[in-house]
């Protein structure tokens, strides 16, 4: 029996979806969100960034991400 040829994957116009995991981690389409000092509330700029990130995650629903938080000694 001869092997059945596998068709190539379709080419997409989407540049984010075609990047490798290393490229995505280095050039992440998700932007960081910063809180004001001693505050748990997001300003309007933070809310806008959060909405942009949410739209990207809705578009790529199969992505698995890790959310981390960092703080300094202030």
Predicted model as a PDB file, atoms N, CA, C, CB and O in Angstrom, pLDDT in the B-factor column:
MODEL        1                                                                  
ATOM      1  N   UNK A   1       0.832  -1.184   0.000  1.00 75.00           N  
ATOM      2  CA  UNK A   1       0.000   0.000   0.000  1.00 75.00           C  
ATOM      3  C   UNK A   1       0.875   1.244   0.000  1.00 75.00           C  
ATOM      4  CB  UNK A   1      -0.946   0.000   1.207  1.00 75.00           C  
ATOM      5  O   UNK A   1       1.893   1.309   0.689  1.00 75.00           O  
ATOM      6  N   UNK A   2       0.469   2.201  -0.764  1.00 79.00           N  
ATOM      7  CA  UNK A   2       1.171   3.480  -0.782  1.00 79.00           C  
ATOM      8  C   UNK A   2       0.570   4.401   0.268  1.00 79.00           C  
ATOM      9  CB  UNK A   2       1.103   4.132  -2.185  1.00 79.00           C  
ATOM     10  O   UNK A   2      -0.641   4.375   0.490  1.00 79.00           O  
ATOM     11  N   UNK A   3       1.410   5.228   0.928  1.00 77.00           N  
ATOM     12  CA  UNK A   3       0.860   6.151   1.923  1.00 77.00           C  
ATOM     13  C   UNK A   3      -0.014   7.208   1.263  1.00 77.00           C  
ATOM     14  CB  UNK A   3       1.989   6.822   2.715  1.00 77.00           C  
ATOM     15  O   UNK A   3       0.223   7.628   0.130  1.00 77.00           O  
ATOM     16  N   UNK A   4      -1.015   7.617   1.998  1.00 75.00           N  
ATOM     17  CA  UNK A   4      -1.909   8.663   1.517  1.00 75.00           C  
ATOM     18  C   UNK A   4      -1.245  10.010   1.780  1.00 75.00           C  
ATOM     19  CB  UNK A   4      -3.313   8.577   2.209  1.00 75.00           C  
ATOM     20  O   UNK A   4      -0.866  10.295   2.916  1.00 75.00           O  
ATOM     21  N   UNK A   5      -1.098  10.844   0.749  1.00 73.00           N  
ATOM     22  CA  UNK A   5      -0.453  12.148   0.972  1.00 73.00           C  
ATOM     23  C   UNK A   5      -1.331  13.045   1.847  1.00 73.00           C  
ATOM     24  CB  UNK A   5      -0.161  12.847  -0.379  1.00 73.00           C  
ATOM     25  O   UNK A   5      -2.554  13.077   1.716  1.00 73.00           O  
ATOM     26  N   UNK A   6      -0.676  13.754   2.724  1.00 69.00           N  
ATOM     27  CA  UNK A   6      -1.372  14.688   3.610  1.00 69.00           C  
ATOM     28  C   UNK A   6      -1.323  16.067   2.975  1.00 69.00           C  
ATOM     29  CB  UNK A   6      -0.736  14.705   5.044  1.00 69.00           C  
ATOM     30  O   UNK A   6      -0.246  16.542   2.613  1.00 69.00           O  
ATOM     31  N   UNK A   7      -2.478  16.720   2.834  1.00 63.00           N  
ATOM     32  CA  UNK A   7      -2.459  18.058   2.231  1.00 63.00           C  
ATOM     33  C   UNK A   7      -1.778  19.046   3.177  1.00 63.00           C  
ATOM     34  CB  UNK A   7      -3.901  18.534   1.897  1.00 63.00           C  
ATOM     35  O   UNK A   7      -1.821  18.864   4.393  1.00 63.00           O  
ATOM     36  N   UNK A   8      -1.154  20.085   2.632  1.00 63.00           N  
ATOM     37  CA  UNK A   8      -0.523  21.092   3.491  1.00 63.00           C  
ATOM     38  C   UNK A   8      -1.564  21.861   4.292  1.00 63.00           C  
ATOM     39  CB  UNK A   8       0.314  22.063   2.653  1.00 63.00           C  
ATOM     40  O   UNK A   8      -2.727  21.958   3.902  1.00 63.00           O  
ATOM     41  N   UNK A   9      -1.116  22.407   5.423  1.00 60.00           N  
ATOM     42  CA  UNK A   9      -2.037  23.217   6.230  1.00 60.00           C  
ATOM     43  C   UNK A   9      -2.399  24.468   5.451  1.00 60.00           C  
ATOM     44  CB  UNK A   9      -1.410  23.589   7.610  1.00 60.00           C  
ATOM     45  O   UNK A   9      -1.571  24.998   4.710  1.00 60.00           O  
ATOM     46  N   UNK A  10      -3.622  24.943   5.609  1.00 53.00           N  
ATOM     47  CA  UNK A  10      -4.017  26.150   4.885  1.00 53.00           C  
ATOM     48  C   UNK A  10      -3.218  27.361   5.351  1.00 53.00           C  
ATOM     49  CB  UNK A  10      -5.512  26.411   5.063  1.00 53.00           C  
ATOM     50  O   UNK A  10      -2.884  27.487   6.529  1.00 53.00           O  
ATOM     51  N   UNK A  11      -2.925  28.225   4.431  1.00 47.00           N  
ATOM     52  CA  UNK A  11      -2.213  29.465   4.741  1.00 47.00           C  
ATOM     53  C   UNK A  11      -3.248  30.493   5.174  1.00 47.00           C  
ATOM     54  CB  UNK A  11      -1.375  29.980   3.508  1.00 47.00           C  
ATOM     55  O   UNK A  11      -4.275  30.673   4.519  1.00 47.00           O  
ATOM     56  N   UNK A  12      -2.967  31.162   6.280  1.00 52.00           N  
ATOM     57  CA  UNK A  12      -3.903  32.181   6.752  1.00 52.00           C  
ATOM     58  C   UNK A  12      -3.242  33.540   6.685  1.00 52.00           C  
ATOM     59  CB  UNK A  12      -4.377  31.879   8.191  1.00 52.00           C  
ATOM     60  O   UNK A  12      -2.017  33.652   6.672  1.00 52.00           O  
ATOM     61  N   UNK A  13      -4.046  34.545   6.643  1.00 48.00           N  
ATOM     62  CA  UNK A  13      -3.561  35.918   6.637  1.00 48.00           C  
ATOM     63  C   UNK A  13      -3.222  36.385   8.044  1.00 48.00           C  
ATOM     64  CB  UNK A  13      -4.596  36.844   6.011  1.00 48.00           C  
ATOM     65  O   UNK A  13      -2.610  37.439   8.219  1.00 48.00           O  
ATOM     66  N   UNK A  14      -3.615  35.611   9.043  1.00 58.00           N  
ATOM     67  CA  UNK A  14      -3.457  35.979  10.437  1.00 58.00           C  
ATOM     68  C   UNK A  14      -2.007  35.795  10.877  1.00 58.00           C  
ATOM     69  CB  UNK A  14      -4.393  35.150  11.318  1.00 58.00           C  
ATOM     70  O   UNK A  14      -1.519  34.666  10.924  1.00 58.00           O  
ATOM     71  N   UNK A  15      -1.317  36.877  11.197  1.00 57.00           N  
ATOM     72  CA  UNK A  15       0.091  36.780  11.558  1.00 57.00           C  
ATOM     73  C   UNK A  15       0.297  36.316  12.989  1.00 57.00           C  
ATOM     74  CB  UNK A  15       0.763  38.106  11.359  1.00 57.00           C  
ATOM     75  O   UNK A  15       1.310  35.678  13.275  1.00 57.00           O  
ATOM     76  N   UNK A  16      -0.622  36.611  13.898  1.00 63.00           N  
ATOM     77  CA  UNK A  16      -0.475  36.176  15.289  1.00 63.00           C  
ATOM     78  C   UNK A  16      -0.639  34.676  15.387  1.00 63.00           C  
ATOM     79  CB  UNK A  16      -1.494  36.882  16.196  1.00 63.00           C  
ATOM     80  O   UNK A  16       0.152  34.017  16.061  1.00 63.00           O  
ATOM     81  N   UNK A  17      -1.630  34.124  14.742  1.00 61.00           N  
ATOM     82  CA  UNK A  17      -1.904  32.699  14.814  1.00 61.00           C  
ATOM     83  C   UNK A  17      -0.839  31.841  14.182  1.00 61.00           C  
ATOM     84  CB  UNK A  17      -3.197  32.409  14.176  1.00 61.00           C  
ATOM     85  O   UNK A  17      -0.766  30.647  14.472  1.00 61.00           O  
ATOM     86  N   UNK A  18      -0.007  32.409  13.323  1.00 67.00           N  
ATOM     87  CA  UNK A  18       1.012  31.621  12.648  1.00 67.00           C  
ATOM     88  C   UNK A  18       2.376  31.711  13.326  1.00 67.00           C  
ATOM     89  CB  UNK A  18       1.129  32.065  11.218  1.00 67.00           C  
ATOM     90  O   UNK A  18       3.330  31.099  12.846  1.00 67.00           O  
ATOM     91  N   UNK A  19       2.499  32.453  14.426  1.00 73.00           N  
ATOM     92  CA  UNK A  19       3.781  32.589  15.116  1.00 73.00           C  
ATOM     93  C   UNK A  19       4.037  31.386  16.010  1.00 73.00           C  
ATOM     94  CB  UNK A  19       3.817  33.882  15.944  1.00 73.00           C  
ATOM     95  O   UNK A  19       3.105  30.736  16.482  1.00 73.00           O  
ATOM     96  N   UNK A  20       5.302  31.105  16.232  1.00 77.00           N  
ATOM     97  CA  UNK A  20       5.655  30.037  17.157  1.00 77.00           C  
ATOM     98  C   UNK A  20       5.416  30.503  18.592  1.00 77.00           C  
ATOM     99  CB  UNK A  20       7.130  29.603  16.958  1.00 77.00           C  
ATOM    100  O   UNK A  20       5.243  31.694  18.849  1.00 77.00           O  
ATOM    101  N   UNK A  21       5.410  29.548  19.520  1.00 72.00           N  
ATOM    102  CA  UNK A  21       5.189  29.882  20.926  1.00 72.00           C  
ATOM    103  C   UNK A  21       6.286  30.802  21.445  1.00 72.00           C  
ATOM    104  CB  UNK A  21       5.122  28.609  21.775  1.00 72.00           C  
ATOM    105  O   UNK A  21       6.005  31.731  22.202  1.00 72.00           O  
ATOM    106  N   UNK A  22       7.524  30.558  21.051  1.00 80.00           N  
ATOM    107  CA  UNK A  22       8.626  31.430  21.480  1.00 80.00           C  
ATOM    108  C   UNK A  22       8.446  32.855  20.967  1.00 80.00           C  
ATOM    109  CB  UNK A  22       9.966  30.870  20.994  1.00 80.00           C  
ATOM    110  O   UNK A  22       8.699  33.821  21.687  1.00 80.00           O  
ATOM    111  N   UNK A  23       8.009  32.977  19.718  1.00 79.00           N  
ATOM    112  CA  UNK A  23       7.777  34.309  19.147  1.00 79.00           C  
ATOM    113  C   UNK A  23       6.637  35.020  19.876  1.00 79.00           C  
ATOM    114  CB  UNK A  23       7.459  34.205  17.640  1.00 79.00           C  
ATOM    115  O   UNK A  23       6.721  36.216  20.153  1.00 79.00           O  
ATOM    116  N   UNK A  24       5.572  34.277  20.186  1.00 72.00           N  
ATOM    117  CA  UNK A  24       4.446  34.883  20.905  1.00 72.00           C  
ATOM    118  C   UNK A  24       4.847  35.336  22.291  1.00 72.00           C  
ATOM    119  CB  UNK A  24       3.289  33.905  21.003  1.00 72.00           C  
ATOM    120  O   UNK A  24       4.427  36.404  22.737  1.00 72.00           O  
ATOM    121  N   UNK A  25       5.656  34.540  22.985  1.00 73.00           N  
ATOM    122  CA  UNK A  25       6.090  34.932  24.320  1.00 73.00           C  
ATOM    123  C   UNK A  25       7.002  36.151  24.278  1.00 73.00           C  
ATOM    124  CB  UNK A  25       6.801  33.776  25.001  1.00 73.00           C  
ATOM    125  O   UNK A  25       6.938  37.005  25.163  1.00 73.00           O  
ATOM    126  N   UNK A  26       7.841  36.236  23.268  1.00 80.00           N  
ATOM    127  CA  UNK A  26       8.764  37.368  23.152  1.00 80.00           C  
ATOM    128  C   UNK A  26       8.035  38.626  22.687  1.00 80.00           C  
ATOM    129  CB  UNK A  26       9.903  37.030  22.180  1.00 80.00           C  
ATOM    130  O   UNK A  26       8.262  39.707  23.230  1.00 80.00           O  
ATOM    131  N   UNK A  27       7.175  38.497  21.702  1.00 81.00           N  
ATOM    132  CA  UNK A  27       6.459  39.641  21.117  1.00 81.00           C  
ATOM    133  C   UNK A  27       4.965  39.511  21.406  1.00 81.00           C  
ATOM    134  CB  UNK A  27       6.710  39.731  19.577  1.00 81.00           C  
ATOM    135  O   UNK A  27       4.150  39.512  20.484  1.00 81.00           O  
ATOM    136  N   UNK A  28       4.617  39.404  22.646  1.00 83.00           N  
ATOM    137  CA  UNK A  28       3.239  39.102  23.043  1.00 83.00           C  
ATOM    138  C   UNK A  28       2.250  40.133  22.519  1.00 83.00           C  
ATOM    139  CB  UNK A  28       3.137  39.023  24.554  1.00 83.00           C  
ATOM    140  O   UNK A  28       2.484  41.336  22.627  1.00 83.00           O  
ATOM    141  N   UNK A  29       1.144  39.661  21.952  1.00 87.00           N  
ATOM    142  CA  UNK A  29       0.091  40.595  21.545  1.00 87.00           C  
ATOM    143  C   UNK A  29      -0.689  41.112  22.756  1.00 87.00           C  
ATOM    144  CB  UNK A  29      -0.866  39.918  20.551  1.00 87.00           C  
ATOM    145  O   UNK A  29      -1.415  42.100  22.648  1.00 87.00           O  
ATOM    146  N   UNK A  30      -0.543  40.446  23.911  1.00 90.00           N  
ATOM    147  CA  UNK A  30      -1.200  40.889  25.133  1.00 90.00           C  
ATOM    148  C   UNK A  30      -0.340  41.941  25.811  1.00 90.00           C  
ATOM    149  CB  UNK A  30      -1.464  39.700  26.085  1.00 90.00           C  
ATOM    150  O   UNK A  30       0.873  41.777  25.942  1.00 90.00           O  
ATOM    151  N   UNK A  31      -0.972  43.012  26.237  1.00 91.00           N  
ATOM    152  CA  UNK A  31      -0.236  44.121  26.846  1.00 91.00           C  
ATOM    153  C   UNK A  31      -0.358  44.051  28.371  1.00 91.00           C  
ATOM    154  CB  UNK A  31      -0.763  45.486  26.319  1.00 91.00           C  
ATOM    155  O   UNK A  31      -1.379  43.603  28.892  1.00 91.00           O  
ATOM    156  N   UNK A  32       0.668  44.486  29.075  1.00 89.00           N  
ATOM    157  CA  UNK A  32       0.577  44.490  30.540  1.00 89.00           C  
ATOM    158  C   UNK A  32      -0.389  45.570  31.022  1.00 89.00           C  
ATOM    159  CB  UNK A  32       1.970  44.709  31.167  1.00 89.00           C  
ATOM    160  O   UNK A  32      -0.605  46.582  30.356  1.00 89.00           O  
ATOM    161  N   UNK A  33      -0.958  45.325  32.186  1.00 90.00           N  
ATOM    162  CA  UNK A  33      -1.893  46.272  32.798  1.00 90.00           C  
ATOM    163  C   UNK A  33      -1.310  46.691  34.139  1.00 90.00           C  
ATOM    164  CB  UNK A  33      -3.330  45.645  32.970  1.00 90.00           C  
ATOM    165  O   UNK A  33      -0.905  45.849  34.940  1.00 90.00           O  
ATOM    166  N   UNK A  34      -1.269  47.992  34.377  1.00 86.00           N  
ATOM    167  CA  UNK A  34      -0.671  48.508  35.599  1.00 86.00           C  
ATOM    168  C   UNK A  34      -1.726  49.195  36.461  1.00 86.00           C  
ATOM    169  CB  UNK A  34       0.470  49.483  35.270  1.00 86.00           C  
ATOM    170  O   UNK A  34      -2.587  49.921  35.963  1.00 86.00           O  
ATOM    171  N   UNK A  35      -1.636  48.950  37.747  1.00 85.00           N  
ATOM    172  CA  UNK A  35      -2.495  49.595  38.719  1.00 85.00           C  
ATOM    173  C   UNK A  35      -1.754  50.796  39.298  1.00 85.00           C  
ATOM    174  CB  UNK A  35      -2.919  48.603  39.838  1.00 85.00           C  
ATOM    175  O   UNK A  35      -0.525  50.855  39.282  1.00 85.00           O  
ATOM    176  N   UNK A  36      -2.518  51.741  39.802  1.00 83.00           N  
ATOM    177  CA  UNK A  36      -1.916  52.876  40.501  1.00 83.00           C  
ATOM    178  C   UNK A  36      -1.315  52.386  41.817  1.00 83.00           C  
ATOM    179  CB  UNK A  36      -2.970  54.003  40.756  1.00 83.00           C  
ATOM    180  O   UNK A  36      -1.682  51.323  42.319  1.00 83.00           O  
ATOM    181  N   UNK A  37      -0.402  53.159  42.362  1.00 80.00           N  
ATOM    182  CA  UNK A  37       0.238  52.818  43.624  1.00 80.00           C  
ATOM    183  C   UNK A  37      -0.803  52.703  44.738  1.00 80.00           C  
ATOM    184  CB  UNK A  37       1.301  53.867  43.988  1.00 80.00           C  
ATOM    185  O   UNK A  37      -1.644  53.587  44.903  1.00 80.00           O  
ATOM    186  N   UNK A  38      -0.743  51.617  45.495  1.00 82.00           N  
ATOM    187  CA  UNK A  38      -1.654  51.344  46.616  1.00 82.00           C  
ATOM    188  C   UNK A  38      -3.129  51.345  46.210  1.00 82.00           C  
ATOM    189  CB  UNK A  38      -1.438  52.368  47.706  1.00 82.00           C  
ATOM    190  O   UNK A  38      -3.975  51.831  46.960  1.00 82.00           O  
ATOM    191  N   UNK A  39      -3.437  50.809  45.043  1.00 85.00           N  
ATOM    192  CA  UNK A  39      -4.811  50.800  44.563  1.00 85.00           C  
ATOM    193  C   UNK A  39      -5.100  49.476  43.858  1.00 85.00           C  
ATOM    194  CB  UNK A  39      -5.068  51.995  43.612  1.00 85.00           C  
ATOM    195  O   UNK A  39      -4.232  48.905  43.198  1.00 85.00           O  
ATOM    196  N   UNK A  40      -6.320  49.008  44.010  1.00 84.00           N  
ATOM    197  CA  UNK A  40      -6.770  47.812  43.300  1.00 84.00           C  
ATOM    198  C   UNK A  40      -7.705  48.178  42.146  1.00 84.00           C  
ATOM    199  CB  UNK A  40      -7.474  46.851  44.268  1.00 84.00           C  
ATOM    200  O   UNK A  40      -8.259  47.299  41.486  1.00 84.00           O  
ATOM    201  N   UNK A  41      -7.875  49.484  41.909  1.00 89.00           N  
ATOM    202  CA  UNK A  41      -8.763  49.953  40.851  1.00 89.00           C  
ATOM    203  C   UNK A  41      -7.963  50.249  39.587  1.00 89.00           C  
ATOM    204  CB  UNK A  41      -9.538  51.206  41.306  1.00 89.00           C  
ATOM    205  O   UNK A  41      -6.837  50.745  39.643  1.00 89.00           O  
ATOM    206  N   UNK A  42      -8.577  49.932  38.443  1.00 90.00           N  
ATOM    207  CA  UNK A  42      -7.958  50.240  37.158  1.00 90.00           C  
ATOM    208  C   UNK A  42      -8.459  51.586  36.663  1.00 90.00           C  
ATOM    209  CB  UNK A  42      -8.255  49.133  36.120  1.00 90.00           C  
ATOM    210  O   UNK A  42      -9.649  51.891  36.749  1.00 90.00           O  
ATOM    211  N   UNK A  43      -7.547  52.377  36.149  1.00 90.00           N  
ATOM    212  CA  UNK A  43      -7.930  53.632  35.517  1.00 90.00           C  
ATOM    213  C   UNK A  43      -8.493  53.363  34.134  1.00 90.00           C  
ATOM    214  CB  UNK A  43      -6.733  54.591  35.433  1.00 90.00           C  
ATOM    215  O   UNK A  43      -8.591  52.212  33.710  1.00 90.00           O  
ATOM    216  N   UNK A  44      -8.861  54.418  33.436  1.00 92.00           N  
ATOM    217  CA  UNK A  44      -9.463  54.257  32.104  1.00 92.00           C  
ATOM    218  C   UNK A  44      -8.486  53.640  31.110  1.00 92.00           C  
ATOM    219  CB  UNK A  44      -9.949  55.607  31.576  1.00 92.00           C  
ATOM    220  O   UNK A  44      -8.895  52.863  30.247  1.00 92.00           O  
ATOM    221  N   UNK A  45      -7.197  53.975  31.217  1.00 92.00           N  
ATOM    222  CA  UNK A  45      -6.199  53.390  30.306  1.00 92.00           C  
ATOM    223  C   UNK A  45      -6.061  51.891  30.572  1.00 92.00           C  
ATOM    224  CB  UNK A  45      -4.821  54.096  30.469  1.00 92.00           C  
ATOM    225  O   UNK A  45      -5.966  51.099  29.635  1.00 92.00           O  
ATOM    226  N   UNK A  46      -6.051  51.506  31.840  1.00 92.00           N  
ATOM    227  CA  UNK A  46      -5.961  50.089  32.192  1.00 92.00           C  
ATOM    228  C   UNK A  46      -7.174  49.300  31.742  1.00 92.00           C  
ATOM    229  CB  UNK A  46      -5.787  49.936  33.677  1.00 92.00           C  
ATOM    230  O   UNK A  46      -7.053  48.160  31.295  1.00 92.00           O  
ATOM    231  N   UNK A  47      -8.344  49.910  31.863  1.00 94.00           N  
ATOM    232  CA  UNK A  47      -9.575  49.251  31.422  1.00 94.00           C  
ATOM    233  C   UNK A  47      -9.575  49.058  29.911  1.00 94.00           C  
ATOM    234  CB  UNK A  47     -10.804  50.065  31.850  1.00 94.00           C  
ATOM    235  O   UNK A  47     -10.024  48.024  29.417  1.00 94.00           O  
ATOM    236  N   UNK A  48      -9.075  50.046  29.176  1.00 95.00           N  
ATOM    237  CA  UNK A  48      -9.007  49.937  27.711  1.00 95.00           C  
ATOM    238  C   UNK A  48      -8.045  48.818  27.309  1.00 95.00           C  
ATOM    239  CB  UNK A  48      -8.559  51.284  27.079  1.00 95.00           C  
ATOM    240  O   UNK A  48      -8.338  48.036  26.406  1.00 95.00           O  
ATOM    241  N   UNK A  49      -6.902  48.748  27.981  1.00 95.00           N  
ATOM    242  CA  UNK A  49      -5.929  47.692  27.693  1.00 95.00           C  
ATOM    243  C   UNK A  49      -6.512  46.326  28.024  1.00 95.00           C  
ATOM    244  CB  UNK A  49      -4.629  47.920  28.483  1.00 95.00           C  
ATOM    245  O   UNK A  49      -6.327  45.370  27.270  1.00 95.00           O  
ATOM    246  N   UNK A  50      -7.213  46.232  29.145  1.00 94.00           N  
ATOM    247  CA  UNK A  50      -7.851  44.982  29.537  1.00 94.00           C  
ATOM    248  C   UNK A  50      -8.870  44.547  28.491  1.00 94.00           C  
ATOM    249  CB  UNK A  50      -8.523  45.128  30.906  1.00 94.00           C  
ATOM    250  O   UNK A  50      -8.964  43.358  28.184  1.00 94.00           O  
ATOM    251  N   UNK A  51      -9.625  45.473  27.947  1.00 96.00           N  
ATOM    252  CA  UNK A  51     -10.615  45.141  26.913  1.00 96.00           C  
ATOM    253  C   UNK A  51      -9.932  44.665  25.636  1.00 96.00           C  
ATOM    254  CB  UNK A  51     -11.507  46.358  26.609  1.00 96.00           C  
ATOM    255  O   UNK A  51     -10.404  43.726  24.996  1.00 96.00           O  
ATOM    256  N   UNK A  52      -8.818  45.306  25.257  1.00 95.00           N  
ATOM    257  CA  UNK A  52      -8.067  44.862  24.077  1.00 95.00           C  
ATOM    258  C   UNK A  52      -7.560  43.433  24.274  1.00 95.00           C  
ATOM    259  CB  UNK A  52      -6.882  45.816  23.794  1.00 95.00           C  
ATOM    260  O   UNK A  52      -7.664  42.596  23.378  1.00 95.00           O  
ATOM    261  N   UNK A  53      -7.007  43.169  25.466  1.00 93.00           N  
ATOM    262  CA  UNK A  53      -6.522  41.814  25.761  1.00 93.00           C  
ATOM    263  C   UNK A  53      -7.659  40.802  25.726  1.00 93.00           C  
ATOM    264  CB  UNK A  53      -5.833  41.777  27.131  1.00 93.00           C  
ATOM    265  O   UNK A  53      -7.486  39.691  25.224  1.00 93.00           O  
ATOM    266  N   UNK A  54      -8.820  41.176  26.253  1.00 94.00           N  
ATOM    267  CA  UNK A  54      -9.982  40.282  26.247  1.00 94.00           C  
ATOM    268  C   UNK A  54     -10.413  39.964  24.815  1.00 94.00           C  
ATOM    269  CB  UNK A  54     -11.154  40.914  27.028  1.00 94.00           C  
ATOM    270  O   UNK A  54     -10.773  38.826  24.514  1.00 94.00           O  
ATOM    271  N   UNK A  55     -10.378  40.953  23.941  1.00 94.00           N  
ATOM    272  CA  UNK A  55     -10.754  40.724  22.542  1.00 94.00           C  
ATOM    273  C   UNK A  55      -9.800  39.742  21.868  1.00 94.00           C  
ATOM    274  CB  UNK A  55     -10.773  42.051  21.769  1.00 94.00           C  
ATOM    275  O   UNK A  55     -10.233  38.889  21.093  1.00 94.00           O  
ATOM    276  N   UNK A  56      -8.513  39.859  22.157  1.00 91.00           N  
ATOM    277  CA  UNK A  56      -7.534  38.928  21.590  1.00 91.00           C  
ATOM    278  C   UNK A  56      -7.791  37.517  22.112  1.00 91.00           C  
ATOM    279  CB  UNK A  56      -6.090  39.376  21.930  1.00 91.00           C  
ATOM    280  O   UNK A  56      -7.766  36.555  21.343  1.00 91.00           O  
ATOM    281  N   UNK A  57      -8.039  37.390  23.422  1.00 91.00           N  
ATOM    282  CA  UNK A  57      -8.279  36.069  24.001  1.00 91.00           C  
ATOM    283  C   UNK A  57      -9.584  35.452  23.497  1.00 91.00           C  
ATOM    284  CB  UNK A  57      -8.306  36.164  25.520  1.00 91.00           C  
ATOM    285  O   UNK A  57      -9.681  34.230  23.388  1.00 91.00           O  
ATOM    286  N   UNK A  58     -10.582  36.272  23.189  1.00 93.00           N  
ATOM    287  CA  UNK A  58     -11.817  35.751  22.603  1.00 93.00           C  
ATOM    288  C   UNK A  58     -11.560  35.238  21.191  1.00 93.00           C  
ATOM    289  CB  UNK A  58     -12.911  36.837  22.585  1.00 93.00           C  
ATOM    290  O   UNK A  58     -12.122  34.224  20.778  1.00 93.00           O  
ATOM    291  N   UNK A  59     -10.709  35.943  20.459  1.00 91.00           N  
ATOM    292  CA  UNK A  59     -10.391  35.545  19.086  1.00 91.00           C  
ATOM    293  C   UNK A  59      -9.617  34.229  19.065  1.00 91.00           C  
ATOM    294  CB  UNK A  59      -9.581  36.646  18.382  1.00 91.00           C  
ATOM    295  O   UNK A  59      -9.828  33.394  18.185  1.00 91.00           O  
ATOM    296  N   UNK A  60      -8.720  34.046  20.035  1.00 86.00           N  
ATOM    297  CA  UNK A  60      -7.899  32.838  20.117  1.00 86.00           C  
ATOM    298  C   UNK A  60      -8.299  32.059  21.369  1.00 86.00           C  
ATOM    299  CB  UNK A  60      -6.373  33.191  20.140  1.00 86.00           C  
ATOM    300  O   UNK A  60      -7.519  31.945  22.314  1.00 86.00           O  
ATOM    301  N   UNK A  61      -9.496  31.536  21.364  1.00 87.00           N  
ATOM    302  CA  UNK A  61     -10.062  30.895  22.555  1.00 87.00           C  
ATOM    303  C   UNK A  61      -9.311  29.634  22.987  1.00 87.00           C  
ATOM    304  CB  UNK A  61     -11.503  30.548  22.302  1.00 87.00           C  
ATOM    305  O   UNK A  61      -9.483  29.179  24.118  1.00 87.00           O  
ATOM    306  N   UNK A  62      -8.497  29.073  22.127  1.00 86.00           N  
ATOM    307  CA  UNK A  62      -7.762  27.859  22.499  1.00 86.00           C  
ATOM    308  C   UNK A  62      -6.455  28.156  23.211  1.00 86.00           C  
ATOM    309  CB  UNK A  62      -7.484  27.029  21.273  1.00 86.00           C  
ATOM    310  O   UNK A  62      -5.814  27.240  23.727  1.00 86.00           O  
ATOM    311  N   UNK A  63      -6.045  29.420  23.250  1.00 83.00           N  
ATOM    312  CA  UNK A  63      -4.799  29.773  23.946  1.00 83.00           C  
ATOM    313  C   UNK A  63      -4.937  29.493  25.430  1.00 83.00           C  
ATOM    314  CB  UNK A  63      -4.435  31.257  23.714  1.00 83.00           C  
ATOM    315  O   UNK A  63      -6.003  29.678  26.016  1.00 83.00           O  
ATOM    316  N   UNK A  64      -3.850  29.046  26.025  1.00 84.00           N  
ATOM    317  CA  UNK A  64      -3.783  28.903  27.474  1.00 84.00           C  
ATOM    318  C   UNK A  64      -2.738  29.889  27.960  1.00 84.00           C  
ATOM    319  CB  UNK A  64      -3.437  27.424  27.908  1.00 84.00           C  
ATOM    320  O   UNK A  64      -1.608  29.887  27.471  1.00 84.00           O  
ATOM    321  N   UNK A  65      -3.100  30.729  28.914  1.00 85.00           N  
ATOM    322  CA  UNK A  65      -2.189  31.760  29.385  1.00 85.00           C  
ATOM    323  C   UNK A  65      -2.015  31.652  30.896  1.00 85.00           C  
ATOM    324  CB  UNK A  65      -2.702  33.158  28.997  1.00 85.00           C  
ATOM    325  O   UNK A  65      -2.822  31.029  31.586  1.00 85.00           O  
ATOM    326  N   UNK A  66      -0.970  32.259  31.386  1.00 85.00           N  
ATOM    327  CA  UNK A  66      -0.735  32.377  32.819  1.00 85.00           C  
ATOM    328  C   UNK A  66      -0.777  33.849  33.173  1.00 85.00           C  
ATOM    329  CB  UNK A  66       0.627  31.733  33.237  1.00 85.00           C  
ATOM    330  O   UNK A  66      -0.094  34.664  32.553  1.00 85.00           O  
ATOM    331  N   UNK A  67      -1.575  34.188  34.167  1.00 85.00           N  
ATOM    332  CA  UNK A  67      -1.663  35.575  34.619  1.00 85.00           C  
ATOM    333  C   UNK A  67      -0.822  35.697  35.876  1.00 85.00           C  
ATOM    334  CB  UNK A  67      -3.152  36.010  34.883  1.00 85.00           C  
ATOM    335  O   UNK A  67      -1.004  34.949  36.837  1.00 85.00           O  
ATOM    336  N   UNK A  68       0.091  36.638  35.857  1.00 82.00           N  
ATOM    337  CA  UNK A  68       0.984  36.844  36.989  1.00 82.00           C  
ATOM    338  C   UNK A  68       0.876  38.278  37.485  1.00 82.00           C  
ATOM    339  CB  UNK A  68       2.436  36.517  36.604  1.00 82.00           C  
ATOM    340  O   UNK A  68       0.521  39.185  36.732  1.00 82.00           O  
ATOM    341  N   UNK A  69       1.178  38.466  38.730  1.00 81.00           N  
ATOM    342  CA  UNK A  69       1.214  39.801  39.300  1.00 81.00           C  
ATOM    343  C   UNK A  69       2.535  40.019  40.000  1.00 81.00           C  
ATOM    344  CB  UNK A  69       0.047  40.016  40.268  1.00 81.00           C  
ATOM    345  O   UNK A  69       3.079  39.106  40.622  1.00 81.00           O  
ATOM    346  N   UNK A  70       3.041  41.211  39.900  1.00 77.00           N  
ATOM    347  CA  UNK A  70       4.306  41.543  40.530  1.00 77.00           C  
ATOM    348  C   UNK A  70       4.158  42.864  41.271  1.00 77.00           C  
ATOM    349  CB  UNK A  70       5.447  41.617  39.483  1.00 77.00           C  
ATOM    350  O   UNK A  70       3.376  43.727  40.872  1.00 77.00           O  
ATOM    351  N   UNK A  71       4.903  43.011  42.334  1.00 75.00           N  
ATOM    352  CA  UNK A  71       4.905  44.270  43.063  1.00 75.00           C  
ATOM    353  C   UNK A  71       6.325  44.550  43.536  1.00 75.00           C  
ATOM    354  CB  UNK A  71       3.910  44.230  44.262  1.00 75.00           C  
ATOM    355  O   UNK A  71       7.180  43.665  43.529  1.00 75.00           O  
ATOM    356  N   UNK A  72       6.560  45.763  43.938  1.00 70.00           N  
ATOM    357  CA  UNK A  72       7.879  46.110  44.456  1.00 70.00           C  
ATOM    358  C   UNK A  72       7.748  46.475  45.929  1.00 70.00           C  
ATOM    359  CB  UNK A  72       8.511  47.281  43.646  1.00 70.00           C  
ATOM    360  O   UNK A  72       6.663  46.396  46.504  1.00 70.00           O  
ATOM    361  N   UNK A  73       8.842  46.867  46.522  1.00 68.00           N  
ATOM    362  CA  UNK A  73       8.848  47.115  47.967  1.00 68.00           C  
ATOM    363  C   UNK A  73       8.141  48.396  48.372  1.00 68.00           C  
ATOM    364  CB  UNK A  73      10.254  47.160  48.462  1.00 68.00           C  
ATOM    365  O   UNK A  73       8.018  48.667  49.567  1.00 68.00           O  
ATOM    366  N   UNK A  74       7.669  49.197  47.418  1.00 63.00           N  
ATOM    367  CA  UNK A  74       6.963  50.424  47.786  1.00 63.00           C  
ATOM    368  C   UNK A  74       5.640  50.043  48.372  1.00 63.00           C  
ATOM    369  CB  UNK A  74       6.776  51.368  46.576  1.00 63.00           C  
ATOM    370  O   UNK A  74       4.862  50.915  48.759  1.00 63.00           O  
TER     371      UNK A  74                                                      
ENDMDL                                                                          
END                                                                             
